[in-house]
Amino acid sequence: MDKKIKIVLVDDEALFRKGLTFILEREPNFTILHEDSNGQELLNFLRSTNELPDIVLIDLKMPVINGVEATKIIHKEFPSIKIIALTSYDSKSFVANMIDVGAVSYLLKNASPTELIHTINEVAIKGFYYSDYVLKVIKDVVLSGNKLKSCLDRNLLSEREIEVLKLICKQKNAAEIGEQLFISPRTAEGHRTNLLLKTNSRNIAGLVVYALQNELVQLD
């Protein structure tokens, strides 16, 4: 990947941030744009900078404005920025909440540097990355009957859109979907946009929930 991935780190523990910076700056395609200790500092930076980050790594529990509230605001004000939750909280409620408000990935602080680097690269390429654990949480949310999206009109989606949706659930990006379905990446991206609109989903997690609820895919 030739283009540098611009990253902002947000965590109220300075020592953790410095350790993270040390690990990530060793990657030739990463650049640490900025560091903040809470959500308010992050928002102040984003609203004043001339250079927005590609990715924000954010903790959940922080003073002033926490990671969940900050993610909500960023998702609305700066939709191009990808949010990765990096936290010690592993409960399903925290995972489901962060994905629901706009985070494109969720990683625990006990993850290895390799896992972290892989997640950042996947998010940069695909726009999202869900680990097996996060996918299981999404599936459990569906099975529990919470925030379900059902398809009242069975003809809501075209056959092609269903094909694209199934590949999205396999975490394929637009280029990979295009190659598999013999369409251009731009056309694949168009189908994804239509899927979000038709299913009233805010993000890829919403599409996964929709596909599971309507038995279009199965997660083992």
C-alpha positions in Angstrom: 0.0 0.0 0.0 1.7 3.2 -1.2 -0.5 5.8 0.4 0.2 6.6 4.0 -2.7 5.7 6.4 -3.2 8.8 8.6 -4.1 7.7 12.2 -5.3 9.6 15.3 -5.0 7.9 18.7 -7.4 8.7 21.5 -6.9 7.3 25.0 -6.7 8.8 28.4 -3.6 6.8 29.3 -0.6 8.6 28.0 1.7 5.6 28.5 -0.6 3.4 26.4 -0.7 6.0 23.6 3.1 6.3 23.5 3.5 2.6 23.3 0.9 2.4 20.5 2.7 5.2 18.6 6.0 3.4 18.9 4.5 0.2 17.5 2.5 1.8 14.7 5.2 4.2 13.5 7.4 1.3 12.6 5.0 0.4 9.8 6.1 2.2 6.6 2.5 2.9 5.5 1.3 4.3 8.8 1.6 7.9 10.1 0.4 9.1 13.5 -1.3 12.4 12.8 -2.3 13.3 16.3 -3.0 12.1 19.8 -5.8 13.1 22.2 -6.7 12.0 25.8 -10.5 12.3 25.4 -13.4 12.7 22.9 -13.7 16.4 23.4 -10.0 17.0 22.5 -10.5 14.8 19.4 -13.5 16.7 18.2 -11.7 20.0 18.8 -8.8 18.7 16.6 -11.0 17.4 13.8 -13.0 20.7 13.7 -9.9 22.8 13.4 -7.4 20.7 11.3 -6.8 21.0 7.6 -5.8 17.4 7.4 -8.3 14.8 8.6 -7.2 11.3 9.5 -8.2 8.2 7.7 -8.6 6.2 10.9 -9.2 7.0 14.5 -8.3 4.4 17.2 -10.4 5.3 20.2 -10.9 3.9 23.7 -14.4 3.8 25.2 -14.2 5.0 28.8 -12.6 8.5 28.9 -13.3 11.8 30.7 -15.3 14.7 29.3 -16.7 12.9 26.2 -16.3 9.1 26.0 -15.6 7.0 23.0 -19.2 6.0 22.3 -20.5 9.6 22.3 -17.5 10.8 20.3 -18.1 8.1 17.7 -21.7 9.1 17.3 -20.7 12.7 16.6 -17.8 11.8 14.2 -20.0 9.4 12.3 -22.4 12.4 11.6 -19.9 15.2 11.1 -17.0 13.4 9.5 -18.4 10.3 7.8 -15.3 9.6 5.8 -13.3 8.9 9.0 -13.2 5.2 10.0 -13.5 4.5 13.7 -11.8 1.5 15.3 -12.7 0.9 19.0 -9.6 -0.1 20.9 -10.6 -1.0 24.5 -10.4 -3.4 27.4 -14.2 -3.9 27.4 -15.1 -7.1 25.8 -18.8 -7.4 26.8 -21.3 -8.0 24.0 -23.2 -4.8 24.9 -20.2 -2.6 24.4 -19.3 -4.3 21.1 -22.9 -4.0 19.8 -23.3 -0.4 20.9 -20.0 0.8 19.3 -20.8 -1.0 16.0 -24.3 0.4 16.1 -23.1 4.0 16.5 -20.7 3.8 13.6 -17.4 2.0 14.6 -16.1 -0.1 11.7 -14.1 -2.4 13.8 -13.7 -3.4 17.5 -10.4 -4.6 19.0 -9.4 -5.4 22.5 -6.3 -4.0 24.1 -4.8 -7.4 24.7 -4.7 -8.0 21.0 -1.2 -8.6 19.5 0.6 -5.9 17.5 0.1 -8.1 14.4 -3.7 -8.2 15.0 -3.8 -4.4 15.4 -1.8 -3.8 12.3 -3.8 -6.2 10.3 -7.1 -4.6 11.4 -5.9 -1.1 10.5 -4.8 -2.3 7.0 -8.1 -4.1 6.5 -10.1 -1.1 7.5 -8.0 1.1 5.2 -8.6 -1.2 2.2 -12.2 -2.4 2.8 -13.7 0.3 5.0 -14.5 -2.1 7.8 -13.2 -5.3 9.5 -15.0 -7.5 11.9 -13.3 -10.3 13.8 -14.9 -13.6 14.4 -15.9 -12.5 17.9 -17.6 -9.3 16.6 -19.4 -11.3 13.9 -20.6 -13.6 16.6 -21.9 -10.7 18.7 -23.8 -9.4 15.7 -25.3 -12.8 15.2 -26.3 -13.0 18.9 -28.0 -9.6 18.7 -30.1 -11.0 15.8 -31.0 -14.2 17.6 -31.9 -12.3 20.8 -34.4 -10.3 18.9 -32.9 -6.9 19.5 -32.9 -4.2 16.9 -34.0 -6.5 14.1 -34.4 -5.5 10.6 -36.9 -7.6 8.7 -37.8 -7.6 5.0 -41.6 -7.2 4.7 -41.2 -7.1 0.9 -39.4 -10.2 -0.3 -38.7 -8.4 -3.6 -37.0 -5.5 -2.0 -33.6 -6.6 -3.2 -32.7 -7.7 -6.7 -30.8 -11.0 -7.2 -27.6 -9.0 -8.0 -28.0 -7.0 -4.8 -28.4 -10.2 -2.8 -25.3 -11.6 -4.4 -23.4 -8.4 -3.4 -24.8 -8.6 0.1 -23.6 -12.1 0.6 -20.1 -11.1 -0.5 -20.2 -8.1 1.8 -21.0 -10.5 4.7 -17.8 -12.4 3.7 -15.9 -9.1 4.2 -15.1 -8.7 0.5 -14.2 -5.2 -0.7 -15.6 -3.5 -3.9 -12.7 -4.8 -6.0 -13.1 -8.4 -4.8 -16.8 -8.3 -5.3 -16.4 -6.9 -8.8 -13.9 -9.5 -9.7 -16.1 -12.4 -8.5 -19.3 -11.0 -10.1 -17.6 -9.7 -13.3 -18.7 -6.1 -12.6 -16.6 -3.0 -12.0 -15.6 -2.0 -8.5 -17.6 1.2 -9.0 -20.7 -0.8 -9.8 -20.1 -2.9 -6.8 -19.8 0.2 -4.6 -23.1 1.4 -6.1 -24.8 -1.8 -5.2 -23.5 -1.4 -1.6 -24.8 2.1 -1.4 -28.2 0.9 -2.7 -28.2 -1.9 -0.1 -27.6 0.6 2.7 -30.5 2.8 1.5 -33.0 0.0 0.8 -32.4 -1.8 4.2 -32.2 1.5 6.1 -28.8 0.4 7.5 -26.3 2.9 8.8 -23.2 0.7 8.2 -21.9 -2.7 7.1 -22.9 -4.2 10.5 -26.5 -3.2 9.7 -26.3 -5.1 6.4 -24.9 -8.2 8.2 -27.8 -8.0 10.7 -30.3 -7.6 7.9 -28.9 -10.6 6.0 -28.9 -12.8 9.0 -32.4 -11.8 10.0 -33.7 -12.5 6.6 -31.8 -15.8 6.4 -29.8 -14.7 3.4 -26.5 -15.8 5.0 -25.4 -18.0 7.8 -22.5 -17.4 10.2 -20.9 -20.5 11.6 
